[in-house]
Amino acid sequence: MKICQICAVDFTLFHFILPLMEAERAAGHEVVGVCADGPWLQAVNARGFRTVVVPIERNFNVLSHRRAFEALVQLCRAEAFDLVHVHTPIAALIGRLAARRARVPRIAYTAHGFYFHDRMPAWKRWPVIGLEWLGGRMTDVLFTQAEEDAEAAERYRLCKGGVIEAIGNGVDVARFHPASDGGQARQALRAALGTPQDKVVVLAVGRLVAEKGFPELFQAVGGLDAELWVAGERLASDHAKAVAPAPEIANIKLLGHRSDVPELLRAADIFVLPSHREGMPRSIIEAMIAGLPVVATDVRGSREEVVPEETGLLVPVKNSAALRGALARLIADPSLRVRFGAAGRDRALSLFDEKLVIARQLKTLGLVPAAPAAGSNKPT
């Protein structure tokens, strides 16, 4: 089959969709990646994939998407795709409209986390659900990562084709694992960052914007007997402003974008993700695979990954006091960190292996290579 994978930005294509593209190619299919221009496209191309740049913008201004829609229609017609698979809210809606206009035989949509959520005011929530319902009239298969989103999709009838499946989320377990070198890399990384070897390190990984809960986190860690490492930065396509800690909070290190997240996890002691909303956060899974206890907010996706008092702790959204209390408890109790971390790793290995998540998608989409006919392997 000839498959088109569409998302809004190059960062998403490389970091989240590329493993699926590689699995589809390995199964014998041709795969083309489509998104707005950006530096991460070079990395996708370096893996041997053809990419097409389309000016997809991340906003809800319908008029601003006309160019992207027309470009996608032309692309779908010229390439004669058998399957268009869309991701991220805006790109997903435009991509499905374009694929339907171009009469693509099959359209799939992965909701990495619906934009609407349980704390959104009704005046904003229902129009967003309405747009998802509209896109659903052009959807044959709808994947969600969180079970809660699959239930919402069923409730609001967000897939005309009727195939709705919660596939979870996964990571490469070969990359994210506990230290196996006796702690030498951990010591070297801490030394490079100027962090004492015996200091408890709390690690946060994510876009440096308010909806990831950084304002509350910065407030919570001030004065704690630990150091906070923040790996990530605001993307150029983010509409939200970047956030920063108050100058007087001395125990925070902003590391910017990092390509060594597995190593950072192995050098840290606690992982934290205080987001206001999530889909099914991969960063929590990465931390669990690495054997770290997790402190997260009680939001969709995160609460499907973290089992309170077993693999970590959940706190209310935008509650810096509760966040501070949870972190302080783990900072003060090394044995609890070890117990939560070990249980989290076991849970992640059984549920969140990337290979399992990708296999579910290939099977549902009918992309698994056909078995050889009986007798076809007999010697001649």
TORTIMI-332653 format. One record per residue (C-alpha): residue number from 1; residue in three letters; x, y, z. Coordinates in steps of 0.001 Angstrom, whole numbers. Example, Ala and Ser with C-alpha at 12.3 -4.5 7.8 and 13.67 -1.06 7.14 Angstrom:
BEGIN
+-----+------+---------+---------+---------+
: seq : type :       X :       Y :       Z :
+-----+------+---------+---------+---------+
:   1 :  ALA :   12300 :   -4500 :    7800 :
:   2 :  SER :   13670 :   -1060 :    7140 :
+-----+------+---------+---------+---------+
# end
This chain:
BEGIN
+-----+------+---------+---------+---------+
: seq : type :       X :       Y :       Z :
+-----+------+---------+---------+---------+
:   1 :  MET :       0 :       0 :       0 :
:   2 :  LYS :     961 :    3641 :    -405 :
:   3 :  ILE :     497 :    5423 :    2915 :
:   4 :  CYS :     543 :    9110 :    3861 :
:   5 :  GLN :    1247 :   10142 :    7457 :
:   6 :  ILE :     125 :   13726 :    8176 :
:   7 :  CYS :     750 :   15881 :   11256 :
:   8 :  ALA :    1226 :   19584 :   11932 :
:   9 :  VAL :    4903 :   19926 :   12835 :
:  10 :  ASP :    8192 :   18206 :   12068 :
:  11 :  PHE :    8912 :   17608 :   15772 :
:  12 :  THR :    5841 :   15359 :   16004 :
:  13 :  LEU :    6681 :   13502 :   12803 :
:  14 :  PHE :   10177 :   12626 :   14005 :
:  15 :  HIS :    9582 :   11976 :   17692 :
:  16 :  PHE :    6182 :   10281 :   17659 :
:  17 :  ILE :    5217 :    8985 :   14197 :
:  18 :  LEU :    8539 :    7824 :   12772 :
:  19 :  PRO :    8517 :    4409 :   14559 :
:  20 :  LEU :    5142 :    3618 :   12982 :
:  21 :  MET :    6414 :    4713 :    9571 :
:  22 :  GLU :    9420 :    2437 :    9939 :
:  23 :  ALA :    7216 :    -517 :   10896 :
:  24 :  GLU :    4941 :      93 :    7912 :
:  25 :  ARG :    7941 :     246 :    5587 :
:  26 :  ALA :    9306 :   -2968 :    7094 :
:  27 :  ALA :    5946 :   -4589 :    6326 :
:  28 :  GLY :    6444 :   -3757 :    2645 :
:  29 :  HIS :    4499 :    -502 :    2277 :
:  30 :  GLU :    5556 :    2862 :     854 :
:  31 :  VAL :    5246 :    5675 :    3398 :
:  32 :  VAL :    5359 :    9445 :    2862 :
:  33 :  GLY :    5512 :   11956 :    5729 :
:  34 :  VAL :    3712 :   15310 :    5484 :
:  35 :  CYS :    3918 :   18314 :    7826 :
:  36 :  ALA :    4986 :   21949 :    8023 :
:  37 :  ASP :    8625 :   22733 :    7357 :
:  38 :  GLY :   11182 :   22439 :   10125 :
:  39 :  PRO :   14661 :   21152 :   11026 :
:  40 :  TRP :   13478 :   17711 :   12143 :
:  41 :  LEU :   12508 :   16818 :    8571 :
:  42 :  GLN :   16188 :   16315 :    7819 :
:  43 :  ALA :   16303 :   13590 :   10448 :
:  44 :  VAL :   13243 :   11891 :    8929 :
:  45 :  ASN :   14777 :   12083 :    5461 :
:  46 :  ALA :   18003 :   10629 :    6841 :
:  47 :  ARG :   16028 :    7510 :    7772 :
:  48 :  GLY :   15208 :    7067 :    4078 :
:  49 :  PHE :   11707 :    8535 :    3987 :
:  50 :  ARG :   10323 :   10995 :    1487 :
:  51 :  THR :    8667 :   13995 :    3107 :
:  52 :  VAL :    6450 :   16722 :    1667 :
:  53 :  VAL :    6197 :   20184 :    3208 :
:  54 :  VAL :    2674 :   21603 :    3552 :
:  55 :  PRO :    2026 :   24926 :    5373 :
:  56 :  ILE :    -125 :   23534 :    8191 :
:  57 :  GLU :    -685 :   26093 :   10959 :
:  58 :  ARG :   -1601 :   25332 :   14569 :
:  59 :  ASN :   -4641 :   27571 :   15078 :
:  60 :  PHE :   -8423 :   27428 :   14790 :
:  61 :  ASN :   -8724 :   30171 :   12167 :
:  62 :  VAL :  -10485 :   28277 :    9365 :
:  63 :  LEU :   -9522 :   30818 :    6683 :
:  64 :  SER :   -5805 :   30431 :    7428 :
:  65 :  HIS :   -5929 :   26741 :    6485 :
:  66 :  ARG :   -7083 :   27144 :    2885 :
:  67 :  ARG :   -3557 :   26876 :    1436 :
:  68 :  ALA :   -2811 :   23736 :    3419 :
:  69 :  PHE :   -6139 :   22160 :    2427 :
:  70 :  GLU :   -5608 :   22843 :   -1275 :
:  71 :  ALA :   -2026 :   21563 :   -1126 :
:  72 :  LEU :   -3132 :   18364 :     589 :
:  73 :  VAL :   -5914 :   17757 :   -1951 :
:  74 :  GLN :   -3427 :   18142 :   -4804 :
:  75 :  LEU :    -922 :   15879 :   -3054 :
:  76 :  CYS :   -3464 :   13129 :   -2382 :
:  77 :  ARG :   -4657 :   13206 :   -5981 :
:  78 :  ALA :   -1142 :   13208 :   -7428 :
:  79 :  GLU :     158 :   10427 :   -5166 :
:  80 :  ALA :   -2990 :    8244 :   -5216 :
:  81 :  PHE :   -2551 :    7151 :   -1607 :
:  82 :  ASP :   -4317 :    3981 :    -458 :
:  83 :  LEU :   -4394 :    5187 :    3142 :
:  84 :  VAL :   -4106 :    8625 :    4724 :
:  85 :  HIS :   -3330 :    8520 :    8453 :
:  86 :  VAL :   -3690 :   11852 :   10265 :
:  87 :  HIS :   -2432 :   13069 :   13644 :
:  88 :  THR :   -2764 :   16191 :   15870 :
:  89 :  PRO :   -6075 :   18127 :   15962 :
:  90 :  ILE :   -5737 :   20775 :   13227 :
:  91 :  ALA :   -3747 :   18658 :   10786 :
:  92 :  ALA :   -6148 :   15784 :   11407 :
:  93 :  LEU :   -9211 :   17806 :   10481 :
:  94 :  ILE :   -7671 :   19446 :    7407 :
:  95 :  GLY :   -6079 :   16175 :    6345 :
:  96 :  ARG :   -9339 :   14244 :    6519 :
:  97 :  LEU :  -11244 :   16908 :    4608 :
:  98 :  ALA :   -8559 :   16902 :    1913 :
:  99 :  ALA :   -8353 :   13113 :    1736 :
: 100 :  ARG :  -12119 :   12848 :    1359 :
: 101 :  ARG :  -12119 :   15506 :   -1372 :
: 102 :  ALA :   -9373 :   13567 :   -3177 :
: 103 :  ARG :  -11330 :   10312 :   -2711 :
: 104 :  VAL :   -8652 :    8469 :    -788 :
: 105 :  PRO :  -10039 :    4948 :    -187 :
: 106 :  ARG :   -9267 :    4794 :    3542 :
: 107 :  ILE :   -8711 :    7406 :    6245 :
: 108 :  ALA :   -7362 :    6746 :    9752 :
: 109 :  TYR :   -6970 :    9175 :   12621 :
: 110 :  THR :   -4889 :    8834 :   15771 :
: 111 :  ALA :   -6087 :   11126 :   18559 :
: 112 :  HIS :   -2984 :   11522 :   20700 :
: 113 :  GLY :   -5254 :   13263 :   23198 :
: 114 :  PHE :   -8487 :   15034 :   22277 :
: 115 :  TYR :   -8201 :   18795 :   22645 :
: 116 :  PHE :  -11423 :   18828 :   24694 :
: 117 :  HIS :  -11147 :   17611 :   28274 :
: 118 :  ASP :  -13159 :   17418 :   31491 :
: 119 :  ARG :  -12048 :   20806 :   32862 :
: 120 :  MET :  -12743 :   22790 :   29688 :
: 121 :  PRO :  -15716 :   25215 :   29942 :
: 122 :  ALA :  -18808 :   24105 :   28026 :
: 123 :  TRP :  -18772 :   27101 :   25657 :
: 124 :  LYS :  -15363 :   25970 :   24425 :
: 125 :  ARG :  -15739 :   22228 :   24849 :
: 126 :  TRP :  -18810 :   21657 :   22677 :
: 127 :  PRO :  -17552 :   23470 :   19552 :
: 128 :  VAL :  -14363 :   21396 :   19738 :
: 129 :  ILE :  -16391 :   18199 :   20079 :
: 130 :  GLY :  -18425 :   19407 :   17101 :
: 131 :  LEU :  -15281 :   19719 :   14978 :
: 132 :  GLU :  -14193 :   16239 :   16040 :
: 133 :  TRP :  -17649 :   14930 :   15100 :
: 134 :  LEU :  -17337 :   16585 :   11675 :
: 135 :  GLY :  -13950 :   14981 :   11119 :
: 136 :  GLY :  -15424 :   11703 :   12253 :
: 137 :  ARG :  -17782 :   11697 :    9245 :
: 138 :  MET :  -14652 :   11160 :    7152 :
: 139 :  THR :  -12917 :    8626 :    9401 :
: 140 :  ASP :  -12806 :    4884 :    8826 :
: 141 :  VAL :  -10558 :    4009 :   11773 :
: 142 :  LEU :  -10045 :    6056 :   14937 :
: 143 :  PHE :   -7193 :    5226 :   17277 :
: 144 :  THR :   -6926 :    6807 :   20696 :
: 145 :  GLN :   -4097 :    6357 :   23135 :
: 146 :  ALA :   -6116 :    6709 :   26331 :
: 147 :  GLU :   -9073 :    4476 :   27183 :
: 148 :  GLU :  -10944 :    7583 :   28356 :
: 149 :  ASP :  -10648 :    9065 :   24868 :
: 150 :  ALA :  -11926 :    5854 :   23272 :
: 151 :  GLU :  -14954 :    5991 :   25566 :
: 152 :  ALA :  -15536 :    9641 :   24620 :
: 153 :  ALA :  -15243 :    8783 :   20924 :
: 154 :  GLU :  -17888 :    6085 :   21323 :
: 155 :  ARG :  -20133 :    8396 :   23341 :
: 156 :  TYR :  -19980 :   11267 :   20858 :
: 157 :  ARG :  -19853 :    9027 :   17758 :
: 158 :  LEU :  -16603 :   10468 :   16491 :
: 159 :  CYS :  -15928 :    7769 :   13887 :
: 160 :  LYS :  -18270 :    7122 :   10971 :
: 161 :  GLY :  -16504 :    3854 :   10187 :
: 162 :  GLY :  -17200 :    2596 :   13673 :
: 163 :  VAL :  -13702 :    1201 :   14280 :
: 164 :  ILE :  -12531 :    2824 :   17511 :
: 165 :  GLU :   -9587 :    1332 :   19353 :
: 166 :  ALA :   -7495 :    2456 :   22316 :
: 167 :  ILE :   -3962 :    1473 :   21372 :
: 168 :  GLY :   -2113 :    2967 :   24340 :
: 169 :  ASN :    1318 :    4510 :   23924 :
: 170 :  GLY :    4735 :    2975 :   23925 :
: 171 :  VAL :    8481 :    3551 :   23911 :
: 172 :  ASP :   11564 :    1740 :   22745 :
: 173 :  VAL :   12429 :    -407 :   25759 :
: 174 :  ALA :   15949 :    -941 :   24406 :
: 175 :  ARG :   16708 :    2797 :   24822 :
: 176 :  PHE :   14943 :    3520 :   28082 :
: 177 :  HIS :   16231 :    1236 :   30814 :
: 178 :  PRO :   17883 :    1497 :   34236 :
: 179 :  ALA :   21638 :    2058 :   34457 :
: 180 :  SER :   23702 :   -1022 :   33626 :
: 181 :  ASP :   27235 :     375 :   33962 :
: 182 :  GLY :   27479 :     622 :   37721 :
: 183 :  GLY :   26476 :    4277 :   37678 :
: 184 :  GLN :   29497 :    5609 :   35777 :
: 185 :  ALA :   27424 :    7465 :   33153 :
: 186 :  ARG :   25186 :    8848 :   35902 :
: 187 :  GLN :   28189 :   10235 :   37756 :
: 188 :  ALA :   29682 :   11729 :   34598 :
: 189 :  LEU :   26453 :   13453 :   33579 :
: 190 :  ARG :   25898 :   14893 :   37036 :
: 191 :  ALA :   29456 :   16173 :   37095 :
: 192 :  ALA :   28982 :   17771 :   33675 :
: 193 :  LEU :   25866 :   19565 :   34916 :
: 194 :  GLY :   27470 :   20635 :   38194 :
: 195 :  THR :   25125 :   18552 :   40327 :
: 196 :  PRO :   26458 :   16866 :   43493 :
: 197 :  GLN :   26502 :   13076 :   43295 :
: 198 :  ASP :   24421 :   12694 :   46464 :
: 199 :  LYS :   21789 :   15321 :   45529 :
: 200 :  VAL :   18276 :   14042 :   44806 :
: 201 :  VAL :   17383 :   15035 :   41238 :
: 202 :  VAL :   13824 :   15570 :   40036 :
: 203 :  LEU :   13532 :   15485 :   36237 :
: 204 :  ALA :   10816 :   17060 :   34081 :
: 205 :  VAL :   10726 :   16609 :   30299 :
: 206 :  GLY :    8388 :   18592 :   28083 :
: 207 :  ARG :    7631 :   21761 :   26172 :
: 208 :  LEU :    8414 :   24738 :   28360 :
: 209 :  VAL :    4889 :   26201 :   28413 :
: 210 :  ALA :    2315 :   26776 :   31148 :
: 211 :  GLU :     -56 :   23945 :   30169 :
: 212 :  LYS :    2685 :   21472 :   31035 :
: 213 :  GLY :    2393 :   22678 :   34635 :
: 214 :  PHE :    5771 :   24365 :   34903 :
: 215 :  PRO :    4539 :   27455 :   36814 :
: 216 :  GLU :    3223 :   25202 :   39596 :
: 217 :  LEU :    6315 :   23009 :   39465 :
: 218 :  PHE :    8706 :   25932 :   39771 :
: 219 :  GLN :    6756 :   27195 :   42754 :
: 220 :  ALA :    6653 :   23726 :   44323 :
: 221 :  VAL :   10377 :   22931 :   44207 :
: 222 :  GLY :   11661 :   26187 :   45657 :
: 223 :  GLY :   13475 :   25367 :   48896 :
: 224 :  LEU :   13166 :   21567 :   48587 :
: 225 :  ASP :   16282 :   19536 :   49328 :
: 226 :  ALA :   16607 :   18469 :   45690 :
: 227 :  GLU :   17536 :   19832 :   42304 :
: 228 :  LEU :   15076 :   20129 :   39404 :
: 229 :  TRP :   16302 :   19448 :   35894 :
: 230 :  VAL :   14018 :   20618 :   33081 :
: 231 :  ALA :   14691 :   19157 :   29634 :
: 232 :  GLY :   12709 :   20833 :   26871 :
: 233 :  GLU :   11915 :   24154 :   25322 :
: 234 :  ARG :    9018 :   26024 :   23795 :
: 235 :  LEU :    8454 :   25032 :   20162 :
: 236 :  ALA :    8423 :   27777 :   17536 :
: 237 :  SER :    4879 :   26724 :   16610 :
: 238 :  ASP :    3582 :   27056 :   20198 :
: 239 :  HIS :    1100 :   29883 :   20713 :
: 240 :  ALA :    1646 :   29830 :   24460 :
: 241 :  LYS :    4473 :   31888 :   25881 :
: 242 :  ALA :    7524 :   30226 :   27349 :
: 243 :  VAL :    7686 :   30153 :   31140 :
: 244 :  ALA :   10662 :   30566 :   33451 :
: 245 :  PRO :   11292 :   30177 :   37186 :
: 246 :  ALA :   11661 :   33170 :   39453 :
: 247 :  PRO :   15307 :   34241 :   39714 :
: 248 :  GLU :   15413 :   33589 :   43446 :
: 249 :  ILE :   14711 :   29848 :   43005 :
: 250 :  ALA :   18261 :   28507 :   42904 :
: 251 :  ASN :   17692 :   24739 :   42701 :
: 252 :  ILE :   16459 :   24623 :   39075 :
: 253 :  LYS :   18508 :   23875 :   35973 :
: 254 :  LEU :   16902 :   24604 :   32596 :
: 255 :  LEU :   18665 :   22265 :   30173 :
: 256 :  GLY :   16875 :   23230 :   26958 :
: 257 :  HIS :   16304 :   20646 :   24237 :
: 258 :  ARG :   18233 :   17440 :   24929 :
: 259 :  SER :   18951 :   14441 :   22747 :
: 260 :  ASP :   20087 :   12367 :   25738 :
: 261 :  VAL :   16810 :   11940 :   27635 :
: 262 :  PRO :   17494 :    8241 :   28411 :
: 263 :  GLU :   20770 :    9243 :   30048 :
: 264 :  LEU :   19078 :   12065 :   31971 :
: 265 :  LEU :   16514 :    9610 :   33313 :
: 266 :  ARG :   19250 :    7257 :   34468 :
: 267 :  ALA :   20974 :   10147 :   36249 :
: 268 :  ALA :   17780 :   11329 :   37998 :
: 269 :  ASP :   15873 :    9986 :   41015 :
: 270 :  ILE :   12277 :   11158 :   40480 :
: 271 :  PHE :   10255 :   12038 :   37391 :
: 272 :  VAL :    7528 :   14684 :   37426 :
: 273 :  LEU :    4874 :   15714 :   34881 :
: 274 :  PRO :    2362 :   18245 :   36313 :
: 275 :  SER :     456 :   18879 :   33037 :
: 276 :  HIS :   -2948 :   20551 :   32928 :
: 277 :  ARG :   -4020 :   18123 :   30192 :
: 278 :  GLU :   -2493 :   15157 :   28397 :
: 279 :  GLY :   -3301 :   12458 :   25890 :
: 280 :  MET :   -1199 :    9494 :   26965 :
: 281 :  PRO :    2177 :   10996 :   27850 :
: 282 :  ARG :    5153 :    9110 :   26494 :
: 283 :  SER :    7525 :   10842 :   28913 :
: 284 :  ILE :    5932 :    9083 :   31887 :
: 285 :  ILE :    6347 :    5725 :   30169 :
: 286 :  GLU :    9995 :    6492 :   29434 :
: 287 :  ALA :   10546 :    7287 :   33111 :
: 288 :  MET :    8779 :    4102 :   34236 :
: 289 :  ILE :   10827 :    1946 :   31848 :
: 290 :  ALA :   13955 :    3597 :   33297 :
: 291 :  GLY :   12814 :    2593 :   36786 :
: 292 :  LEU :   11897 :    6007 :   38183 :
: 293 :  PRO :    8981 :    6796 :   40511 :
: 294 :  VAL :    6571 :    9281 :   38948 :
: 295 :  VAL :    4672 :   12273 :   40307 :
: 296 :  ALA :    1961 :   13422 :   37882 :
: 297 :  THR :   -1299 :   15306 :   37836 :
: 298 :  ASP :   -4582 :   13431 :   37905 :
: 299 :  VAL :   -5446 :   13946 :   34230 :
: 300 :  ARG :   -6515 :   11736 :   31331 :
: 301 :  GLY :   -3725 :    9448 :   30211 :
: 302 :  SER :   -1417 :   10085 :   33147 :
: 303 :  ARG :   -3839 :    8359 :   35510 :
: 304 :  GLU :   -3915 :    5334 :   33197 :
: 305 :  GLU :    -150 :    5039 :   33477 :
: 306 :  VAL :     565 :    5886 :   37124 :
: 307 :  VAL :    -934 :    3661 :   39821 :
: 308 :  PRO :   -1117 :    5769 :   43013 :
: 309 :  GLU :     895 :    4377 :   45928 :
: 310 :  GLU :    2232 :    1610 :   43673 :
: 311 :  THR :    4255 :    3220 :   40875 :
: 312 :  GLY :    4042 :    6865 :   41916 :
: 313 :  LEU :    1755 :    9633 :   43129 :
: 314 :  LEU :   -1044 :   11650 :   41517 :
: 315 :  VAL :   -1877 :   15219 :   42563 :
: 316 :  PRO :   -4630 :   17678 :   41586 :
: 317 :  VAL :   -4094 :   19953 :   38592 :
: 318 :  LYS :   -2621 :   23421 :   39273 :
: 319 :  ASN :   -2047 :   22617 :   42949 :
: 320 :  SER :    1534 :   23552 :   43777 :
: 321 :  ALA :    1112 :   22695 :   47471 :
: 322 :  ALA :      25 :   19115 :   46715 :
: 323 :  LEU :    2785 :   18825 :   44143 :
: 324 :  ARG :    5344 :   20033 :   46666 :
: 325 :  GLY :    4083 :   17537 :   49250 :
: 326 :  ALA :    4312 :   14586 :   46857 :
: 327 :  LEU :    7817 :   15505 :   45769 :
: 328 :  ALA :    8956 :   16097 :   49349 :
: 329 :  ARG :    7675 :   12676 :   50362 :
: 330 :  LEU :    9710 :   10912 :   47674 :
: 331 :  ILE :   12774 :   13085 :   48216 :
: 332 :  ALA :   12813 :   12056 :   51887 :
: 333 :  ASP :   12251 :    8316 :   51303 :
: 334 :  PRO :   14830 :    6499 :   49116 :
: 335 :  SER :   13262 :    3077 :   49742 :
: 336 :  LEU :    9876 :    4316 :   48534 :
: 337 :  ARG :   11521 :    5646 :   45374 :
: 338 :  VAL :   13068 :    2254 :   44713 :
: 339 :  ARG :    9796 :     393 :   45342 :
: 340 :  PHE :    7708 :    2684 :   43136 :
: 341 :  GLY :   10364 :    2648 :   40430 :
: 342 :  ALA :   10594 :   -1145 :   40275 :
: 343 :  ALA :    6811 :   -1546 :   40151 :
: 344 :  GLY :    6554 :    1135 :   37478 :
: 345 :  ARG :    9119 :    -586 :   35291 :
: 346 :  ASP :    7270 :   -3914 :   35548 :
: 347 :  ARG :    3993 :   -2214 :   34635 :
: 348 :  ALA :    5490 :    -335 :   31692 :
: 349 :  LEU :    7200 :   -3415 :   30266 :
: 350 :  SER :    3923 :   -5339 :   30290 :
: 351 :  LEU :    1724 :   -2574 :   28852 :
: 352 :  PHE :    3748 :      85 :   27050 :
: 353 :  ASP :    6305 :   -1624 :   24822 :
: 354 :  GLU :    6343 :     334 :   21551 :
: 355 :  LYS :    6377 :   -2854 :   19499 :
: 356 :  LEU :    3043 :   -3916 :   20994 :
: 357 :  VAL :    1421 :    -543 :   20282 :
: 358 :  ILE :    2614 :    -497 :   16672 :
: 359 :  ALA :    1548 :   -4120 :   16117 :
: 360 :  ARG :   -2001 :   -3238 :   17200 :
: 361 :  GLN :   -2169 :    -481 :   14596 :
: 362 :  LEU :    -774 :   -2588 :   11770 :
: 363 :  LYS :   -3245 :   -5365 :   12520 :
: 364 :  THR :   -6287 :   -3083 :   12691 :
: 365 :  LEU :   -5285 :   -1251 :    9498 :
: 366 :  GLY :   -4650 :   -4517 :    7659 :
: 367 :  LEU :    -985 :   -3689 :    7069 :
: 368 :  VAL :     516 :   -6898 :    8432 :
: 369 :  PRO :    2265 :   -8921 :    5716 :
: 370 :  ALA :     159 :  -11817 :    4484 :
: 371 :  ALA :    1266 :  -15277 :    5537 :
: 372 :  PRO :    2750 :  -17399 :    2725 :
: 373 :  ALA :     370 :  -19762 :    1015 :
: 374 :  ALA :     367 :  -23356 :    2215 :
: 375 :  GLY :    3190 :  -25281 :     641 :
: 376 :  SER :    4884 :  -22181 :    -764 :
: 377 :  ASN :    7988 :  -22817 :    1328 :
: 378 :  LYS :    8530 :  -26354 :     134 :
: 379 :  PRO :   11758 :  -26981 :   -1737 :
: 380 :  THR :   11441 :  -27425 :   -5498 :
+-----+------+---------+---------+---------+
# end
